[in-house]
Amino acid sequence: MAASADTLLASNPVLSLDRWRSVTHLAPERVRERARYYTRTGRLRRLTRRLYAVVPPGADPHHFVPDPYLVAAALRPDAILSHHAALELLGVARSSFCWFTYLTARPRRPLKTAGMEWIALRHPASLTRKHEVAFGLVEMDRQGTRMRVTGAERTLVDGFAALPWVGGLEEHVTSAAAFRDLDPGVLRKYLHLLERRILYAAVGWFVESHPEVCPDAQVRLSDELERHVPRQPLYLGRRTRGARLVTRWNVLVPAHLASSGDGGGQQW
């Protein structure tokens, strides 16, 4: 039993009781007993109900901070790391935040510990309705743990759809500008799944402003997205005085984000 427990703890830096049961086939009460034992001995640190962090040898269990992305991935069996957490994992985030978002079919209350916060978000309703919640994902290995993350194209669109969860418009645009070789086919398909004109406009404006993100298809993609722009001007992000209308995309953006090549109209 000790050897199998050592193997389990070594291969699962963040461990849920459900995972423990599935690997060991122990009865629920027996799993809880073992979790309490290892918590008392300092091998585990309890994060929340049914979730534990494995404490490395020599670390103080009371102050040990687990990898926040592994915590997010373990909070729900179907967790998908998303929004700013995805930008960070994909290596393009301009800033590091102390909160981490993940998508799940069963959101729970935010977990707060060690000055960090983990926030559960529901899948976009249109994806749930169309059975496409797994669209545009990538798998990553982190400390031997496989986890699902929204890929670059989906992360770009999801950020415009929920700007607070990527730190706002400027943070998102600056971060996403580091993407390269975005797949225009994936962008088209994902925008079609979400069916929101503002997102067509946001992505079109972004790709036109940052042609380096998909250099081989930027012109054609922009022309295709332009067919779906909003009929009335819409703000990207918060309403701000002095926002500039980008006429091609019928969106209002802060003046400092509107380039001279945006075909900008009047200020609002």
C-alpha positions as CSV (number, residue, x, y, z in Angstrom):
1,M,0.0,0.0,0.0
2,A,2.8,2.4,0.9
3,A,4.6,1.8,-2.5
4,S,1.4,2.4,-4.5
5,A,0.6,5.5,-2.5
6,D,4.2,6.8,-3.1
7,T,3.7,6.2,-6.8
8,L,0.3,8.0,-6.8
9,L,1.6,11.0,-5.0
10,A,4.7,11.2,-7.1
11,S,2.7,11.3,-10.4
12,N,-0.1,13.6,-9.3
13,P,1.2,17.0,-7.9
14,V,-2.4,18.0,-7.3
15,L,-4.7,15.1,-6.4
16,S,-8.5,14.9,-6.1
17,L,-10.1,12.1,-4.1
18,D,-11.9,11.0,-7.2
19,R,-8.6,10.6,-9.0
20,W,-7.3,8.7,-6.0
21,R,-10.2,6.3,-6.1
22,S,-10.0,5.7,-9.8
23,V,-6.3,4.8,-9.6
24,T,-6.3,2.7,-6.4
25,H,-9.9,1.3,-6.5
26,L,-10.2,1.8,-2.8
27,A,-13.5,2.4,-1.0
28,P,-14.4,6.1,-0.6
29,E,-13.9,6.0,3.2
30,R,-10.5,4.3,2.9
31,V,-9.4,7.1,0.4
32,R,-10.5,9.8,2.9
33,E,-8.6,8.0,5.7
34,R,-5.4,8.0,3.6
35,A,-5.9,11.6,2.7
36,R,-6.3,12.6,6.3
37,Y,-3.2,10.6,7.3
38,Y,-1.0,12.1,4.7
39,T,-2.2,15.6,5.6
40,R,-1.3,15.0,9.2
41,T,2.2,13.8,8.2
42,G,2.8,16.8,5.9
43,R,2.8,14.9,2.6
44,L,-0.4,16.6,1.5
45,R,-1.9,20.1,1.9
46,R,-5.7,20.3,1.7
47,L,-6.7,23.0,-0.8
48,T,-10.5,22.5,-0.6
49,R,-13.0,19.8,-0.2
50,R,-11.7,16.6,-2.0
51,L,-8.6,18.3,-3.4
52,Y,-5.1,18.2,-2.2
53,A,-1.6,19.4,-3.2
54,V,1.3,17.0,-2.8
55,V,4.0,18.7,-0.7
56,P,7.6,18.2,-2.0
57,P,10.1,16.7,0.4
58,G,11.5,19.4,2.7
59,A,8.8,22.0,1.9
60,D,6.6,23.5,4.7
61,P,3.1,22.1,4.1
62,H,1.6,25.2,5.7
63,H,3.2,27.6,3.2
64,F,3.7,25.4,0.1
65,V,2.0,26.9,-3.0
66,P,1.1,24.4,-5.7
67,D,1.3,25.0,-9.4
68,P,-1.8,27.1,-10.0
69,Y,-2.5,25.6,-13.4
70,L,-2.5,22.1,-12.1
71,V,-4.9,23.2,-9.4
72,A,-7.3,24.6,-12.1
73,A,-7.1,21.4,-14.1
74,A,-7.9,19.3,-11.0
75,L,-10.8,21.3,-9.7
76,R,-13.2,19.7,-12.2
77,P,-12.7,16.5,-14.2
78,D,-13.8,18.3,-17.4
79,A,-11.7,21.5,-16.7
80,I,-10.4,23.5,-19.7
81,L,-7.9,26.2,-18.9
82,S,-9.1,29.4,-20.6
83,H,-8.9,33.1,-21.1
84,H,-5.9,34.7,-19.4
85,A,-4.7,31.4,-18.0
86,A,-4.6,30.1,-21.6
87,L,-2.7,33.2,-22.8
88,E,-0.1,32.5,-20.1
89,L,0.1,28.8,-20.9
90,L,0.4,29.6,-24.6
91,G,3.3,31.9,-23.7
92,V,2.0,35.2,-25.0
93,A,0.5,36.9,-21.9
94,R,1.8,40.4,-21.3
95,S,1.1,40.2,-17.5
96,S,0.9,37.5,-14.8
97,F,-2.3,37.5,-12.8
98,C,-3.1,35.9,-9.4
99,W,-6.4,34.5,-10.7
100,F,-6.9,31.6,-13.0
101,T,-10.0,30.7,-15.1
102,Y,-11.2,27.4,-16.4
103,L,-14.3,26.2,-18.2
104,T,-16.5,23.5,-16.9
105,A,-20.0,22.1,-17.3
106,R,-20.4,22.3,-13.5
107,P,-19.1,25.6,-12.2
108,R,-18.3,25.8,-8.5
109,R,-17.6,28.7,-6.1
110,P,-14.2,30.4,-6.6
111,L,-11.4,28.8,-4.7
112,K,-9.2,31.3,-2.8
113,T,-5.9,30.4,-1.1
114,A,-2.3,31.6,-0.9
115,G,-3.3,34.9,-2.4
116,M,-4.6,33.3,-5.6
117,E,-8.1,32.7,-6.9
118,W,-9.5,30.0,-9.3
119,I,-12.6,30.9,-11.2
120,A,-15.0,28.4,-12.9
121,L,-16.8,29.6,-16.0
122,R,-19.6,28.0,-17.9
123,H,-19.0,26.9,-21.5
124,P,-20.4,29.3,-24.1
125,A,-24.1,28.4,-24.4
126,S,-23.8,28.1,-28.2
127,L,-21.1,25.5,-27.9
128,T,-23.1,23.5,-25.3
129,R,-26.1,23.6,-27.6
130,K,-24.1,22.4,-30.6
131,H,-22.1,19.8,-28.6
132,E,-18.9,21.6,-29.5
133,V,-17.4,22.5,-26.1
134,A,-14.2,20.7,-27.1
135,F,-13.6,22.7,-30.3
136,G,-10.3,24.4,-30.6
137,L,-8.5,22.8,-27.7
138,V,-4.9,21.7,-27.3
139,E,-3.4,19.3,-24.7
140,M,-0.4,20.2,-22.7
141,D,1.8,18.3,-20.3
142,R,2.7,20.0,-17.1
143,Q,4.8,18.1,-14.5
144,G,3.5,14.8,-16.0
145,T,-0.1,15.9,-15.9
146,R,-2.1,16.2,-19.1
147,M,-4.5,19.1,-19.2
148,R,-6.7,20.8,-21.8
149,V,-6.2,24.4,-22.8
150,T,-8.0,26.5,-25.3
151,G,-5.8,26.9,-28.4
152,A,-4.5,30.1,-29.8
153,E,-7.4,30.8,-32.2
154,R,-10.1,30.0,-29.6
155,T,-8.3,31.9,-26.9
156,L,-8.2,35.0,-29.2
157,V,-11.9,34.9,-29.8
158,D,-12.9,33.9,-26.2
159,G,-10.9,36.9,-25.0
160,F,-12.9,39.3,-27.1
161,A,-16.1,37.6,-25.9
162,A,-15.2,38.0,-22.2
163,L,-12.7,40.8,-21.9
164,P,-12.8,41.0,-18.1
165,W,-11.3,37.5,-18.0
166,V,-8.3,38.4,-20.1
167,G,-7.6,41.6,-18.1
168,G,-9.3,44.0,-20.5
169,L,-9.0,45.0,-24.1
170,E,-5.5,46.5,-24.1
171,E,-4.1,43.5,-22.1
172,H,-5.7,41.1,-24.5
173,V,-4.7,42.9,-27.7
174,T,-1.1,43.3,-26.5
175,S,-0.9,39.7,-25.5
176,A,-2.6,38.2,-28.5
177,A,-0.3,40.2,-30.8
178,A,2.4,37.8,-30.0
179,F,0.5,34.9,-31.6
180,R,1.9,33.7,-34.9
181,D,0.5,31.5,-37.8
182,L,-3.1,31.5,-36.5
183,D,-5.2,29.1,-38.5
184,P,-7.8,31.1,-40.5
185,G,-10.0,28.0,-40.9
186,V,-10.2,27.4,-37.1
187,L,-11.0,31.1,-36.6
188,R,-13.8,31.0,-39.2
189,K,-15.3,27.8,-37.8
190,Y,-15.2,29.1,-34.2
191,L,-16.8,32.4,-35.1
192,H,-19.5,30.5,-37.0
193,L,-20.2,28.4,-33.9
194,L,-20.5,31.4,-31.6
195,E,-22.7,33.4,-34.1
196,R,-21.9,36.9,-32.7
197,R,-21.3,39.8,-35.1
198,I,-19.2,41.7,-32.5
199,L,-16.7,38.9,-32.5
200,Y,-16.4,38.8,-36.2
201,A,-15.7,42.5,-36.1
202,A,-13.3,42.3,-33.2
203,V,-11.2,39.5,-34.8
204,G,-11.3,41.3,-38.2
205,W,-10.1,44.5,-36.6
206,F,-7.4,42.7,-34.7
207,V,-6.1,40.7,-37.6
208,E,-6.1,43.7,-39.9
209,S,-4.2,45.7,-37.2
210,H,-1.8,42.9,-36.6
211,P,-1.2,41.1,-39.9
212,E,1.8,39.3,-38.5
213,V,-0.5,36.9,-36.6
214,C,-1.6,35.1,-39.8
215,P,0.5,36.7,-42.6
216,D,-0.4,34.3,-45.4
217,A,-4.1,34.7,-45.1
218,Q,-4.7,38.1,-43.5
219,V,-6.2,39.9,-46.5
220,R,-8.6,37.1,-47.5
221,L,-9.6,36.4,-43.9
222,S,-10.3,40.1,-43.3
223,D,-12.5,40.3,-46.4
224,E,-14.5,37.2,-45.3
225,L,-15.0,38.5,-41.7
226,E,-16.1,41.9,-43.0
227,R,-19.3,40.4,-44.4
228,H,-20.5,39.7,-40.8
229,V,-19.8,43.1,-39.1
230,P,-22.5,44.6,-36.8
231,R,-25.1,46.8,-38.4
232,Q,-24.7,49.5,-35.7
233,P,-21.4,50.7,-34.0
234,L,-20.5,48.7,-31.0
235,Y,-17.8,49.2,-28.3
236,L,-15.0,46.8,-27.8
237,G,-14.6,46.7,-24.1
238,R,-15.8,49.6,-21.8
239,R,-17.5,52.7,-23.1
240,T,-14.8,55.4,-23.0
241,R,-14.9,59.1,-23.9
242,G,-12.9,59.7,-27.1
243,A,-13.3,56.2,-28.4
244,R,-12.6,56.1,-32.2
245,L,-15.0,54.4,-34.6
246,V,-13.2,52.0,-36.9
247,T,-15.5,52.3,-39.9
248,R,-14.7,49.1,-41.7
249,W,-15.6,47.0,-38.7
250,N,-18.2,49.3,-37.1
251,V,-16.5,49.0,-33.7
252,L,-15.4,51.7,-31.2
253,V,-12.0,51.3,-29.7
254,P,-9.9,53.5,-27.4
255,A,-8.1,56.1,-29.4
256,H,-4.6,54.9,-28.4
257,L,-5.4,51.4,-29.8
258,A,-6.7,52.7,-33.1
259,S,-3.9,52.9,-35.7
260,S,-3.7,55.4,-38.5
261,G,-4.4,52.5,-40.9
262,D,-7.7,51.6,-39.2
263,G,-9.8,53.9,-41.4
264,G,-10.9,55.5,-38.2
265,G,-14.0,57.7,-38.2
266,Q,-15.1,60.3,-35.7
267,Q,-14.5,60.2,-32.0
268,W,-17.4,59.3,-29.7
